[in-house]
């Protein structure tokens, strides 16, 4: 069996994981809805940031290269 400190450590770990789960699920739902909305409006390829500079974006072409 676990002593008092073991129970404390396990409780803290499971508590942190249980709080992380809903946020991870919410992030996945937001990403999926955004992608579906972009496809609905005809956006098939999204830009990725090229560098940390403002306005520097690259797009993939038909072969998949940027």
Secondary structure, 3 states (H helix, E strand, C coil): CCCHHHHHHHHHHHHHHHHHHHHHHHHHHHHHHHHHHHHHCCCCCCCEECCCCCCCEECCCCCCCC
